[in-house]
Amino acid sequence: MSVQGQGFVRPPLPEEVFTDGFGEGEGELVTLTYPKPLPMRLDRWLVSQRSEQSRSRIQKFIDAGYVRVNGKTGKAKTPLRNGDQVQLWMPPPEPLPYLKPEPMDLDVLFEDEHLIVINKPAGLTVHPAPGNKDGTLVNGLLHHCQDLPGISGKLRPGVVHRLDKDTTGCIVVAKSQVALVRLQAQIQQRIASREYLAVVHGVPQGESGTILGAIGRHPVDRKKYAVVSDESGRYARTHWTLQERLGDYSLLRFKLDTGRTHQIRVHCAHINHPVVGDITYSRCRKLPVELPGQALHAFQLGLDHPMTKERMLFEAPVPLAMEKLLIVLRKRSA
């Protein structure tokens, strides 16, 4: 549609574009009433009312003409006054062409319409990346979850936290935007708890301890991470407890206060007790048994359900390869 006059063709006004079809078909139409006595910008108020949507996402809805105030297409700076009716149209999620559903044998510990908890095996990457666009956990979840409402308008599951490719155990993935936002907040506020088991080289002093050390890119090998200065890295804290002495090895239990990339692996290497089987941070290549990756397992995950607030605790059994390693080490140290 265009408006002509004196040889001039101007672009259509927003009110002229979305007159038909607004709020029709698949998607969600939300109607809100502005209750405050003082005026407030449309974009700011919508962000406060739809906490599951990011500020940039709300802005995209407004720019696309998916927000109306008293029946007229709104703008970000539109001032809202007491009693104004605001309509927000959220279209169905768009499929991402680079994310293809793939059949995958997933070990599901729990699932409902809001979230899914998986016991991830070694060798499975969580999310597609350049050079690794298929065969990931996200590809498997797209096939497994047939009712995804989408994240930020895209047809994909929401990765709340990540596990390294060769780390096994509990990982929670959100099925909706609201679940993702609330679960990520639990990680940041330490409401969610994540505990790990790892077999490490050597025996640390004492029965427990805390490792403090900012983590950033390795100064020489940029593919690795290392404990660096506070100015160049991100604050990281790892608590450990000795579970079992196994001769020249130890079984440790870890609890994270932060979730930096490779945090446990980097902190263990920093105190000279690297994780067994970690080819990136350990120099030892001769192992008691063959392992598919580092002997690091996310065995326990605690969280509040994002909708019901019920406290939930999930545990993943130690994988067979790590169990075999423990059996061999116990026999050797007996």
N, C-alpha and C positions, 0 to 999 in steps of 0.2 A: 504494500500500500504506500502511496506517496501523495503529497498535496502539491498542486501546481498553481502558479500565479505569476503572470508577467514573464513567462519563460523560465521561471525559477522552480526547481524541484527540491523541496526540503525533505529531510528524513522524517518518518512518522514519529509523532509523540508517543510516549509510553502508554498513555491512555488509549491510543488507537491501535496498539499492537495486541494486547492481551484481553480484548473485550470478549472474545469467544473462546471457549474451552478452558477458561481459568477454573481450576479446581475439579475438572472433569477427568474421568478415566482413572487409571491406576495412580497411586500416590496418596498423600495425606494432606487434607485441608484442615488447618487449625484456626479457630476464631477466638480472639482475645479482646478484652475490653480494658482500655487504659484507665486505671483507678486513681491516679495521683492528682492532687490539686494544682501542682506546678507543672509547666511544660517540660518535655524531655525529648531528645532526639530519637527518632524511630529506631535507628540501628543500635544505639546503646540500650534501649529498653528491651528490644527483642533478644539481644545477647543475654541480658539478665533473666529473661523469661524462659529461654531455651538453653539451659546449661549444657545439654548434650551436644549442641552445635558450636563449632568454633566461631570466633568473630569473623574470620575470613569467609567461612561458609555462609553466615548470615548476610554478609556483604554481597556474595554471589547471588543469593536469592533476590535481594533488592535490585541489583543491577540487571537481573534477568526479567524483572517485572513480576516476580512471584509474590510480592507483598503489596497489599492494598490497605488504604486507610479510608474508611467510610466510602468504600466502593471505587476509589480512585487509586491508580498506581502510585505507590509511595517512593520517596527517595531517602537516602541515608539521613539527610539533614531535616527531613520533614518533622516539624514539631508536633508532638502529641499533646492533646488536651483532654481533660477529664471527660470520660464517657466515649471517647473515640473508639470505633470498632476497627480492629486490625485483623486482617486475614493473611495467613501465611500458607502458601501452597508449596509442598515439598514433593517433587516428582519422584517416581521410582528410581532406584539406583541404576547407573549405567554400567554395562559390562566393560571390563578392562581387556583390550585385545591381547595384551601380553600375558594375561593370567588365564591359563587353560585348566579346566577341571581334569583331574587324573584319578582313576581308580587306585586306591591305596589301602593296605591292610593297617588300619589305625587301632591302637590299643586305647580305647576310650575308658577313662576312669569315672567320668561323670558328664552328663549332657542334659540341658534343657533348652528352652527357646532363647535364653539370654547368653549362655556361655557353654563352653566345652573344655574339659580338662583331659589332656592326652599324656600318656606315658611315652615319651619320645625315645626312639632307639638311636644308637650311635650311627653316624653316617648320613643322617637326615638333616638337611639345611632347613631352617624355619621359613625364610622368606626369599622369593626370587631376587636376584641381583644381576648386574651385568656379567655375562658369561655363564650364568646359572639360572636360567629362566624357567626351568621345569624340574619335576621330580622333587619339589619342596613340600614341606608340610602344608603350606597355604594352597598349593595345587590339590593336594589330597582333601583338604577341608572343603574346597569349592565343590568337589564331587560328592563328599559325604553329606554336607549341609545343603539341602535343597530349598531351604526357606530363609536364606540370608536377606535381611532387610537393607543391608548395605552400610558402609562406613563413609562419611563425608560425601555422600552421593555416588559412591562407587561400589560396585558389586564385589565385595571382598570381605573376608573376616578381619577382625581387629586384633593384631598381635599386641598383647598387653606387656609382655616381657619376652626376652629371647634366651635361648640356650645355644651354646656353641654347637657346631655341626656334630662333633664327636662326644658331646656331653649328653648323658641320658637322663630320663626322668620326667617329673611333673612340669607341665607348661599349660597355662590357661589362655584361652583365646576367646575374645568377645564376639558375639554374633550381631550386636547392634551398636550404634553410636553411643547411646546412653550407658550401656554396659561397659563399653570401652573407657569412656571418660571416668566413670566411677571406680573401675578397677585400677586404672592408671593412678588415680588419686590415692588409692589404698597403698600402692607400691611406694609412691612419693612420701606419704605420711607414715609409712612403716606400720600400717594397719595389717597389711598382708605380710605373712611370714614365709620365708624360703629357707629351707635347710638342706644341706648337701652332705654326702659322704664321699671321702676320697682316700685312696691309698697313696701315701707319699714316701719319698726316699728319706731314710734316716728317722731319728726319734727326736722331736723337739723337746726342749727343756720345760719341765713343769707339766701340769695336768690340763692347763687351759691358758688362753691368752688372747690378745687382740692385736691385729696387725693394722697399723695406720700408715697410709702412704698414698699420696696423690698419684693417679694413673693417667698417663698420656702416651702419645706415640713414642716408640723407641728412638733415641736420638740418631742412631745409625741405620737400623733396619726398620724402615717405615711400615713394614707389614706386621710388625710386632708392637706390643705395648710394654711399658715398663713403669716402675715407680720413679717419678720425676719430682721436680720442685713444685711447691704449691702454686707458684705463679704460672707454670706451663702445663699443669695437669688438673684433673678434677678430683676433689676430695673423695676418699674411699676408706671404708672401715670394714674389716672382716673379723668375726669372733670365731675361735676354734676351741674344740675340746678333744682331748685324747680319748679315743674309744678303746683302742687295743694296740699293744706293742707286738710287733711281728718280726723280731730279729732286727735286721737292718732296714725295716720298713715300719710304717705306722698307719693305722686307720684313724682318720680324723673326721670330726663332725663340724660343719661350718654353718654359721648363721650370718646373713648379710644385712648390714644397715644401709648399704648403697648397692647399686647394680651396674657397675662399670663393666665395659667390655673386657672379657678375660680376667675378671677381678680375682677370683680364687687362684687361678693358675699363675697370675702375675705375682700376687702376694706370697704364694707358696715358694715360688722361685726366688723371690726377694729375701726370704729368710733361710734360703739354702735347703729347702725341703720341697723340691718340685714334685708335681703330681706324676705318678708312675704312668708311663705310656704317652706322656705329652711331648711330642716330637718338636714342638715349637719352643718350649721353655725348659726342657730337660735335655742334658747331653747324653744321658744313659740310653743306649739302644738295645742292650741285652736284657731281656725281661724274663721273669720266672715262667710266664705263660704268654701265649700270643694274644694280643688285645686288639680290638677294632678301633680303639681310640684311647684317650686318656681315661684313667680309672677315677672318673668324677661323675657322681650321680645325684641328681636333684630328687631326693627321696621323699621330701615332705613339703606340702604347700598348704598354707592356711589363709583364708580370706573370708570376708563378709559377702554374702550374696548381694549383688548390686541392686536387686529389686526388693527382696524380702528382708535384708539385713541379717539373715541367719548366719551364724558362724559355721564355716565348713572347713574340714581338714581332710586332705587327700594324701595318700601315701602310695608310692610306686615301689614295687619289689626290686631289690638289687638285681641287675641284669646277670645272665648266666656267666658271661666272661669274667665279670668282676667277682662273682661268687666263686668261680673256679680259682681265680688268683688268690683269694682269701684262704681257700682250703689248702692250696699249695704252701702258702707262707706260714700257715698255722702248723702244718706238718713239719716244716723246716725248723721252726723256732721252738717246737715242743721239746 
